[in-house]
Amino acid sequence: MSETRTRQLIERYLDAFNRSDHEAMLACLSEDVARDKSGGGREIGKEKFRWFLGLSARHFREELSDVAIMTAPGGVRAAAEFTLHGTYRSTLEGLPEARGQRYSLPAGMFFEVDDGLISRLTFHLDRAAREAQIESA
């Protein structure tokens, strides 16, 4: 896949993320997509990813701004750096009580692309910084 087509795929995914359009996000993923969890570990499969999106949406509303997308030669890998803006909507076990607290922090995603779809996705954010912003809000 060319770097241009990879960039377009990542742009579609991130646009769907900002619209909270889970079906459009899932359409960008391979059936056996690997999601590297920010706390460690890996989950495989689009259905597990669907479950993760639903759980995340229950607790957080997030949008990306200042997005910079980078693609590797050949388009097999890509990365996106951005500012993550969120609202903590519903209490998640291990975090403080949710009261609509807002947060904003730098974050990034790393992608692997195979046959025109995202086959691996790693979302990196500083969870301690997010928690600190939630606690102080």
N, C-alpha and C positions, 0 to 999 in steps of 0.2 A: 504494500500500500504506500502511496506517495506521502511525503510530508504534508502536502496541501490537504489531501483527503483525511489524514489523521487529525490535522488541526480542525477541520470541519466537523469531524466526529466528536472531538473533545468539546468544541464550541456548542454543538447540539446538546451534549450531555450536561454541560454547565448551565446552559440556558434553561433546560428542563429542571435542573436543580433549583435555580432561582424562582421558577414558577411553581415549585413543589408539584411538578407533574411526574409522578412516579412511573406511570406507564411509558412516557416518553424517555425517561431515564433508562428503564429496563429494556426498551427497544434498542438501546445502544450497546447492550451487553451480550456476550456469548452465553449459551445455556450453562456452560461450566465455568463461569466467571469466578475468579479467586478474589476474595476481599480480605486484604490484610488488615486486621483490626488494630486500632490505635493503641490498645492496651496489650497487644501481643496476640498471637495466634492467627489462624486463617480459617475462613469459611469458604466452601466451594458450592457454587450453584446459584442460579437466578432466583429460585424460590426462597432460599435463605436470605438473599439480598433483598427480595421483596419484603420479607419479614422485618429485616433490619430497618428498611426505609419507614415502614409503618410504626415501629417502635420509636425511631428517632423523631418522626413527625408528631407523635403523641407528646413528647417531652420538650421539643425544641422547634422553633421556626427560624430558619437560617437563610441568609442570602449572601452572595459573594459580590465584592466590588474590587476595582483595581486589578483585574485579572490579567496575568501575563502567561501565555501558553508557549511552551518550548517543545520542539519535536526533534528527535534524534534522526540522523541520516537514515533514509530508508523507511521512516515512518513507523517503525515497530514499537518505539517507546516515546512517551511524551510526559510532560509535567506541566502543572499549572500552579502558579503562586498567586495568592489573592489575600484580601482582607475578608475575614468571616464576621458577619454581623448577625447576632442572634438574639432571640428572646426565649427565656426559660419559662415554659408554659405549664408544665406538670411535673411534680416532684419525682425524681429518679432516685432509686435506692442508692445510697452512698453520697448523695449530694444534698445540699441544704434544701429547705422547703422552697418550692417554686411560688413566686409572687409576681411573675411577669418581669423579672430582672432582665436587663439588657447587657450584652457583652459585645466586644469587638476585639479581634486579635488576628495576627498574621497566621496563615495556614497554607497548606499545599496538598495537592493530589499527584500521585504518580500512576501512570497508566502503561499497560502493555496492550498492544493491538494485534489481533490475529484474524485474518479473513474478513476484514472490514468492521470488526466489532471489538469492544473492550473485553479483553480476556483476563486482565488483572488490574485491580484498583487498590491503591493504598492512600488513605486519607490521614494526613499528619497535622495535628494541632497540639499545642501545649495545653494539655488537660488541666494542669495545676493553675495556669494563668486564667483559663476559663472559670474554674471553680473560685479562684480568688476574686474575680470580677463579679461573679454571682453572689458571693458572700458579702461583698462590700456595697452592693447596690441596695 
